[in-house]
Amino acid sequence: MRAFVCVLALTAAAAGCGSGPERTPAQAPPVPAAGTAVNPARPDEARPDETGAAPGGSTPSGSPAGRTEVSPDQHRVLTGQCRYADSAGLREKCLAEVRRGYRVGRENRDLDCRTYSGVTVCGRLLLSDRERRCVEKWVTGGLTRRRAEVECYVFS
């Protein structure tokens, strides 16, 4: 909660919590978790998974049982981010989507992962209504949508 308050307080001053202002991709691309890939040229681009696909993106054709192959580190991020979901129901839904949509194997360089305020998440986040309102508030205030989603999901 402290980090979220810090982000909120410093956003008006155009500075992040201890890391300086949010920079353009050319200046400072997001730092992915070990074993994850982020396209530094387009970190704030809308991803295909934001259309309602399972967290992390669409399932590549040919993957066994329709499950996307991800590295052990990527799988840990996907399951670990579920603990931040707003309710027990959303936490269980998140874990069920990870179990249903992913299998451990090789690194998936197309997995949409991002790190803000020291927390890495991958794919589409299951936001509650309250978290969606939080995102809209901070996007209106100038924060990027991807960062606002992570901040509101993790710290609100």
ABEGO torsion letter per residue (X at the ends): XAAAAAAAAAAAAGBBBGAEBBBBAAABBBBBBBGBBBBAABAABBBAAAAGBBBGEBBBBGBBGGBBBBBAAAAAAAAAAAAABABAAAAAAAAAAAAAABBBBBBBAABBBBBBGGBBBBEBBBBBAAAAAAAAAAAAAGBBAAAAAAAAAAAX
